[in-house]
Amino acid sequence: MGVVASQSFKNVVSTYLGFFIGAINTLFLYTEFLSDDYYGMVGYMLSLAYVVMPLMAFGMHNTIVKFYSSFKTRVSLNSFLTLTLVLPFFIIIPIILVTYMSHDVISGFLSKKNDIIKGYLWHTLIIAISLAYFEIFFAWAKVQMQTVFGNFMKEVFHRVGAMVLLLLLHFKVIDLDQFMIGLVVMYFIRMLVMKIYAFTIKLPVIIFKRIPNSKDILKYSFLIIIAGSIATILLDVDKVMLGSYVKIKEIAYYQVAIFIATVIAVPQRAMHQILLPLSAKFLNERDFDALEDLYKRSSLNLFIIGGLIFLLIILNINQLYLVIPEEFSSGLIVVFLISISKLFDNLLGSNNAILFNSDYYRMVLVLGVFLVVVMILLNVIFIPVLGINGAGIATFIAVVLYNSIKLFFVYTKFKIFPFTAVTLKIALLLLLTALLLYFWEFPFHPIVNIALKSILTTALYVYVVYRFNFSEDVSVLIRKYLRLK
C-alpha cells in the first residue's frame, strides 16, 4: 500500500481543502450572495452537465485506465492514446449540432417547471464537454501513477474559482449573467490546465494505425459510457428531476444537504484515483492475491476514515443548521440518508475499480441500467409527495441496492470479500459513539459546540482505533503525525 498510502494521503489533503473551500461557498457565500433561484439553477446546471459528461467523453477516461498497461509496443500505445483523444468528437459534434437545431424544443422540455432553466442550455453543454476532456486528461496522468496534481485540479481549482466569482458578484464587479458565464470559463480553463500537465508527463504522438484489440476497446468504451452514466445518474439525476417537480430554490436546499453528506466520500474519491490503475494492473497480470489484499485493506481503511467523518457530520448537523439560513434545515433527513449511503460507498473499498477493469463489467452494466430505471421510478413516486426528502429516500434506496449487488457480484466472480472481523468492530464503535454523543450538546454558541464535540469525538475515536490496532496502515499514520512511539 506504499504508493497508495502516499498519494492517497496527499489526495485526501487536497480533496478536503477543496471541500473546505466548497463548504464556505455552499453554506455561506452562495446562500448570501445568490438568490435561492439562481443557487438552485447553478446546482441544476452542474448536475445536468455531470449526467451527460460520460457520453461526451465516450468512456475514454475509463478506457485509458483499463487498457493502458496492456500495450507493450510504443506504436500500439501511441495509436491507442490517439484514439482516446479523437473518439469523443464523434459524440460531441453531433450533440452540438442537435442542440443548435433543436435548442427551443430541448430548453422548453427542461424548463416546464422553472423558466429560468431555458437560458442556460449552452452553458451546461460547454461545461459538460470541459468535464469530459478534463477526465480524459486526468486519466492520462493517472496511468503514469501521477494523481496528486490532477486531484488538486479536480477538487480545489473550480471551488476557488467559484469563490472568486461569488466575491466579484457581491462587490458588483460582475452581474449575474457574467457570473454564470464565468462558471463556464472556469471549467474550460481547468480542462486546459489539466491538458498541459498531462502532456508534460507524456507528450502525445499522433499515430493513426490499427490497434490489435480495437474491437475490445470500442466495445468496452461503448459499454463504459453506460457504466459512467449509471454512476453519475445515481449521484445527480435526483437534482435534475427535482427541477421538474419542485420550485428551483428547493434544489438549493437539497444541494446543501448533499454537499454536507458528500464530505464522507472524500477519502474514497481520493484513494480511488490510485486504486483504479493499480486494480487494472493486478487484473491484467492476474495477480489475484494482490487484488484481494488491496480490496480488504482499502475497505478497512476507508471505513475507519469515512466512519469518523460520518460521526462528525451526524453529531454536529443540528448545530450546523443553526448557523445557516433557517429554510436550509429542511434537508436534515436528506443529510442522514445520503451520509449512510456514502459510508456504504467507503465500505466497498476498491470494488468499483475491480468491476470497471474486469471482464465482467457487461453484467454490471445490465444491473446498473435496471437500477437507474428503479431510481427514476422511485423519484417519480417520492418527490411529488415528499419533495426533497423524497429525492433523498429514492437515492438512498437505489445506492444501497446498487452497492449490495456489486458487492455480491465481485464475491461470486472473484471469491474475494472486503469485510473482516475488524469491520464489525468498527461498525460497533460507530454505533456506540453515535448513541453516546448525539443527544449531548454544550450550552454555547453553535460554532463552539461543533468545535468541542468534534474534538471530543475525534479524540475518542482515534484512541480506540489506535489502541486496538484496527488497521496497521491507519496506525502508522497516527504514529507518524501524532509522533507516537
C-alpha positions in Angstrom: 0.0 0.0 0.0 3.1 2.3 -0.2 2.2 4.2 -3.3 -1.5 4.0 -2.4 -1.0 5.4 1.1 1.4 8.2 -0.1 -0.7 9.5 -3.0 -4.0 8.8 -1.2 -2.9 10.9 1.8 -1.9 13.8 -0.5 -5.2 13.4 -2.4 -7.2 13.4 0.8 -5.5 16.7 1.9 -6.2 18.4 -1.4 -9.7 17.0 -1.5 -10.5 18.2 2.0 -9.0 21.6 1.1 -11.4 21.7 -1.8 -14.3 20.6 0.4 -13.4 23.3 3.0 -13.5 26.0 0.3 -16.6 24.3 -1.0 -18.2 24.5 2.4 -17.6 28.2 2.6 -19.1 28.6 -0.8 -22.1 26.2 -0.3 -23.0 27.2 3.3 -22.3 30.9 3.3 -21.4 32.6 0.0 -23.9 31.0 -2.3 -26.7 31.3 0.3 -25.9 35.0 0.9 -24.7 36.4 -2.5 -27.1 34.5 -4.8 -30.9 34.3 -4.7 -32.3 30.8 -3.9 -33.5 30.6 -7.5 -30.1 31.2 -9.0 -28.4 29.0 -6.4 -30.8 26.2 -7.4 -30.0 27.0 -11.1 -26.3 26.6 -10.6 -26.9 23.2 -8.9 -29.2 22.1 -11.7 -26.8 23.2 -14.4 -23.8 21.4 -13.0 -25.8 18.3 -12.2 -27.1 18.1 -15.8 -23.6 18.6 -17.1 -22.3 15.7 -14.9 -25.1 13.5 -16.1 -24.2 13.9 -19.8 -20.4 14.0 -19.2 -19.8 10.2 -19.6 -21.4 10.3 -23.0 -19.3 13.3 -24.1 -16.1 11.5 -23.0 -17.2 8.3 -24.9 -15.9 6.4 -21.8 -12.3 7.2 -22.7 -11.3 8.2 -19.2 -12.1 4.7 -18.0 -10.8 3.0 -21.2 -7.3 4.6 -20.8 -7.0 3.2 -17.3 -8.2 -0.3 -18.2 -6.1 -0.8 -21.4 -3.0 1.3 -21.0 -0.9 -1.3 -19.2 -1.9 -3.9 -21.7 0.1 -2.3 -24.6 3.7 -3.4 -24.9 5.0 -1.5 -28.0 5.4 2.2 -28.4 3.5 2.3 -31.7 0.4 0.5 -30.4 0.4 2.6 -27.2 0.6 5.9 -29.1 -2.1 4.7 -31.5 -4.3 3.8 -28.6 -3.8 7.2 -26.9 -4.5 9.0 -30.2 -7.8 7.1 -30.4 -8.8 8.2 -26.9 -8.3 11.9 -27.9 -10.2 11.7 -31.1 -13.2 9.4 -30.4 -15.1 11.8 -28.1 -15.6 14.2 -31.1 -17.8 11.6 -32.8 -20.3 12.2 -29.9 -19.6 15.8 -29.1 -20.1 17.2 -32.6 -23.5 15.6 -33.3 -24.7 16.7 -29.9 -23.7 20.3 -30.6 -25.5 20.2 -34.0 -28.7 18.7 -32.4 -28.6 21.3 -29.7 -28.2 24.1 -32.2 -31.1 22.9 -34.4 -33.4 21.9 -31.6 -32.5 24.4 -28.9 -36.0 25.7 -28.3 -37.5 22.2 -28.1 -34.9 20.9 -25.6 -34.8 24.0 -23.4 -38.6 24.1 -23.4 -38.8 20.5 -22.3 -36.3 21.1 -19.4 -37.9 24.3 -18.3 -41.5 23.2 -17.9 -41.5 23.8 -14.2 -38.8 26.5 -13.9 -38.5 29.0 -16.8 -35.0 30.1 -15.7 -33.5 26.9 -17.0 -34.2 27.9 -20.6 -31.4 30.5 -20.7 -28.6 28.2 -19.7 -28.6 25.2 -22.0 -25.4 26.2 -23.9 -23.7 26.9 -20.6 -24.5 23.4 -19.5 -23.3 21.8 -22.8 -19.9 23.6 -22.7 -19.3 22.6 -19.0 -20.1 19.0 -19.9 -17.6 19.0 -22.7 -15.0 20.6 -20.4 -15.7 18.0 -17.7 -15.3 15.2 -20.3 -11.9 16.2 -21.6 -10.7 17.0 -18.1 -11.4 13.4 -17.0 -9.6 12.1 -20.1 -6.5 14.2 -19.4 -6.7 13.2 -15.7 -6.8 9.6 -16.7 -3.7 10.3 -19.0 -1.8 11.3 -15.8 -3.3 8.5 -13.6 -1.8 5.7 -15.7 1.6 7.3 -15.1 0.8 6.9 -11.4 0.6 10.7 -11.1 -2.6 11.6 -9.4 -1.8 14.4 -6.9 -1.9 17.5 -9.3 -5.0 16.1 -11.1 -6.8 15.6 -7.9 -6.0 19.1 -6.8 -7.4 20.5 -10.1 -10.5 18.2 -9.7 -11.2 19.2 -6.1 -9.8 22.6 -5.4 -9.4 24.7 -8.6 -13.1 25.2 -9.6 -14.1 25.8 -5.9 -11.5 28.6 -5.6 -12.8 30.0 -8.9 -16.4 29.9 -7.7 -15.4 31.7 -4.6 -13.7 34.5 -6.6 -16.7 34.8 -8.9 -19.1 35.0 -5.9 -17.0 37.7 -4.3 -16.9 39.7 -7.6 -20.6 39.3 -7.8 -21.1 40.5 -4.2 -19.0 43.6 -4.8 -20.8 44.3 -8.1 -17.8 43.9 -10.3 -19.8 41.4 -12.4 -23.5 40.8 -12.8 -25.5 37.6 -12.7 -25.1 36.8 -16.4 -21.4 37.4 -16.2 -21.2 35.2 -13.1 -22.9 32.3 -15.0 -20.5 32.8 -18.0 -17.6 32.9 -15.5 -18.5 29.4 -14.2 -18.3 28.1 -17.8 -15.0 29.8 -18.5 -13.6 28.4 -15.2 -14.4 24.8 -16.1 -12.9 25.3 -19.5 -9.7 26.7 -18.1 -9.4 23.8 -15.6 -9.6 21.4 -18.6 -6.8 23.3 -20.4 -4.5 23.3 -17.4 -5.1 19.6 -16.9 -4.3 19.0 -20.6 -1.0 20.9 -20.3 0.0 18.9 -17.2 -0.9 15.6 -18.7 1.1 16.3 -21.9 4.1 17.3 -19.9 4.1 13.9 -18.3 3.7 12.1 -21.6 3.5 14.1 -24.8 1.1 12.5 -27.3 2.4 11.1 -30.6 -0.4 11.2 -33.1 -0.5 7.9 -34.9 -3.4 6.5 -36.8 -2.6 2.8 -37.0 -4.7 -0.2 -36.4 -4.8 -1.3 -32.8 -4.7 -5.1 -32.2 -7.6 -5.2 -29.8 -9.5 -2.3 -31.2 -12.8 -4.2 -31.1 -12.5 -4.9 -27.4 -11.6 -1.2 -26.8 -14.5 0.1 -28.7 -16.9 -2.4 -27.1 -15.6 -1.5 -23.6 -15.8 2.2 -24.3 -19.4 2.0 -25.5 -20.4 0.0 -22.5 -18.5 2.1 -20.1 -20.5 5.1 -21.3 -23.5 3.3 -19.8 -21.5 2.5 -16.7 -20.3 6.0 -16.2 -23.7 7.4 -16.9 -25.2 5.0 -14.3 -22.7 6.1 -11.6 -23.3 9.8 -12.5 -27.1 9.4 -12.7 -27.2 7.8 -9.3 -25.4 10.9 -8.0 -27.1 13.7 -10.0 -30.4 12.6 -11.6 -32.2 13.5 -8.4 -31.3 17.2 -8.7 -32.2 17.1 -12.4 -35.6 15.5 -11.7 -36.3 17.9 -8.8 -36.2 20.7 -11.4 -39.4 19.2 -12.9 -41.3 18.8 -9.7 -40.4 21.5 -7.1 -39.5 25.2 -7.1 -35.9 25.6 -8.2 -35.0 27.3 -4.9 -35.6 23.9 -3.2 -32.8 22.4 -5.2 -30.5 24.9 -3.4 -31.7 23.4 0.0 -31.2 19.9 -1.4 -27.8 20.9 -2.8 -26.5 22.0 0.7 -27.7 18.7 2.3 -26.0 16.6 -0.4 -22.8 18.7 0.0 -22.7 18.1 3.7 -23.1 14.3 3.3 -20.7 14.1 0.4 -17.8 15.1 2.7 -17.9 11.4 3.8 -17.0 10.4 0.3 -13.7 12.4 0.2 -11.3 9.6 1.3 -12.9 7.2 -1.2 -12.7 9.7 -4.0 -9.1 10.4 -3.1 -8.0 6.8 -2.8 -10.0 5.8 -5.9 -7.6 7.8 -8.1 -4.8 5.4 -7.4 -6.9 2.3 -6.8 -8.1 2.4 -10.4 -4.7 1.9 -12.2 -3.5 -0.5 -9.5 -6.5 -2.7 -9.8 -6.2 -2.7 -13.6 -2.6 -3.7 -13.3 -3.3 -6.6 -10.9 -6.1 -7.8 -13.2 -4.0 -7.6 -16.3 -1.3 -9.5 -14.6 -3.8 -11.9 -13.0 -2.3 -11.3 -9.6 -5.5 -12.1 -7.6 -3.7 -12.3 -4.2 -2.6 -8.7 -4.5 -6.0 -7.7 -5.8 -7.7 -9.3 -2.7 -5.2 -7.6 -0.3 -5.9 -4.2 -2.0 -9.6 -4.9 -1.7 -9.6 -5.7 2.0 -7.2 -3.0 3.1 -8.9 -0.3 1.1 -12.2 -1.3 2.5 -10.9 -1.3 6.1 -9.0 2.0 5.8 -11.8 3.8 4.1 -14.4 2.5 6.6 -12.3 3.8 9.5 -11.7 7.2 8.0 -15.1 7.6 6.5 -16.6 6.4 9.8 -15.0 9.3 11.7 -16.3 11.8 9.2 -19.8 10.2 9.3 -19.8 10.7 13.1 -18.6 14.3 12.9 -21.5 15.1 10.5 -24.4 13.4 12.2 -23.3 14.5 15.7 -23.0 18.2 14.6 -25.7 18.5 12.0 -28.3 20.1 14.2 -25.8 22.8 15.4 -24.6 23.4 11.8 -28.2 24.2 10.7 -28.4 26.8 13.3 -25.7 28.9 11.7 -27.1 29.0 8.1 -30.4 30.3 6.9 -33.3 28.5 8.6 -35.0 27.3 5.4 -32.0 25.1 4.5 -32.7 22.9 7.5 -35.5 21.2 5.5 -32.7 19.0 4.2 -31.9 17.4 7.6 -33.4 14.0 6.7 -31.5 14.1 3.3 -28.2 14.5 5.2 -28.8 11.4 7.3 -29.9 9.2 4.4 -27.1 10.3 2.0 -24.5 10.1 4.8 -25.3 6.4 5.3 -25.2 5.7 1.6 -21.8 7.4 1.3 -20.4 5.4 4.3 -21.5 2.3 2.4 -19.6 3.5 -0.6 -16.4 3.8 1.6 -17.0 0.3 3.0 -16.8 -1.2 -0.5 -13.1 -0.1 -0.9 -11.8 -0.9 -4.4 -15.0 -2.6 -5.5 -15.7 -0.2 -8.3 -12.1 -0.3 -9.5 -12.2 -4.1 -9.8 -15.5 -4.1 -11.6 -14.7 -1.4 -14.2 -11.4 -3.0 -15.1 -12.5 -6.7 -15.1 -14.1 -8.8 -17.9 -17.4 -8.8 -16.0 -18.3 -5.1 -16.5 -21.0 -6.0 -19.0 -23.2 -7.8 -16.5 -22.8 -4.9 -14.0 -24.0 -2.5 -16.7 -27.2 -4.5 -17.2 -27.8 -4.4 -13.5 -26.9 -0.7 -13.4 -29.4 0.2 -16.1 -32.1 -1.7 -14.2 -31.2 0.3 -11.0 -31.3 3.6 -12.9 -34.8 2.8 -14.0 -35.7 1.9 -10.4 -34.2 5.2 -9.2 -36.1 7.3 -11.7 -39.3 5.5 -10.8 -38.6 6.0 -7.1 -38.1 9.7 -7.7 -41.3 9.9 -9.7 -43.1 8.3 -6.8 -41.5 10.1 -3.8 -40.7 13.6 -5.0 -44.3 14.7 -5.7 -45.3 13.5 -2.2 -42.2 14.3 -0.1 -40.3 16.9 -2.1 -36.5 16.9 -1.5 -36.9 14.3 1.2 -38.5 12.0 -1.4 -35.4 12.5 -3.6 -33.2 11.6 -0.7 -35.2 8.4 0.0 -35.1 7.4 -3.6 -31.3 8.0 -3.9 -30.7 6.1 -0.6 -32.6 3.0 -1.7 -31.0 3.0 -5.2 -27.4 3.4 -4.0 -27.7 0.8 -1.2 -29.3 -1.7 -3.7 -26.7 -1.0 -6.3 -23.8 -1.3 -3.9 -25.2 -4.6 -2.5 -25.4 -6.1 -5.9 -21.8 -5.0 -6.8 -20.5 -6.5 -3.5 -22.2 -9.8 -4.2 -21.1 -9.8 -7.9 -17.4 -9.4 -7.0 -17.6 -12.2 -4.4 -19.3 -14.5 -6.9 -16.8 -14.0 -9.7 -13.5 -13.5 -7.8 -14.3 -15.2 -4.5 -13.0 -12.2 -2.6 -14.8 -10.3 0.1 -13.7 -6.9 1.6 -15.0 -7.4 5.2 -13.2 -8.9 8.1 -13.9 -9.3 11.8 -12.5 -5.8 12.3 -15.2 -4.4 10.0 -17.8 -5.5 12.6 -15.8 -3.9 15.4 -15.6 -0.6 13.6 -19.4 -0.7 13.0 -19.9 -1.3 16.7 -17.6 1.6 17.6 -19.6 3.9 15.2 -23.0 2.9 16.7 -21.9 3.2 20.3 -20.2 6.6 19.7 -23.3 7.9 17.9 -25.7 6.8 20.7 -23.4 8.2 23.3 -22.9 11.7 21.9 -25.8 12.5 19.6 -28.1 13.9 22.3 -25.4 15.7 24.2 -25.0 19.4 23.4 -22.8 22.0 25.1 -24.7 25.2 26.2 -22.6 27.5 24.0 -22.7 29.1 20.6 -23.3 26.5 17.8 -19.8 27.1 16.3 -18.2 26.5 19.7 -20.4 23.4 20.3 -19.3 22.0 16.9 -15.7 22.5 17.7 -15.9 21.0 21.2 -17.9 17.9 20.1 -15.7 17.4 17.1 -12.5 17.4 19.3 -14.1 15.0 21.8 -15.4 12.7 19.1 -12.1 12.6 17.2 -10.1 12.0 20.3 -12.3 9.1 21.5 -12.5 7.5 18.1 -8.8 7.8 17.2 -7.8 6.5 20.6 -10.0 3.3 20.2 -8.8 2.7 16.6 -5.1 3.1 17.6 -5.4 1.2 21.0 -6.9 -1.9 19.4 -4.9 -1.5 16.1 -7.9 -1.9 13.8 -5.7 -1.0 10.8 -1.9 -1.1 10.6 -2.0 1.5 7.8 -4.0 3.9 9.9 -1.9 3.2 13.0 1.2 4.0 11.1 -0.3 7.4 10.0 -1.4 8.1 13.6 2.1 7.4 14.9 3.7 9.5 12.2 1.5 12.6 12.5 1.0 12.5 16.3 4.6 11.4 16.8 3.7 8.4 18.9 6.1 5.6 19.6 
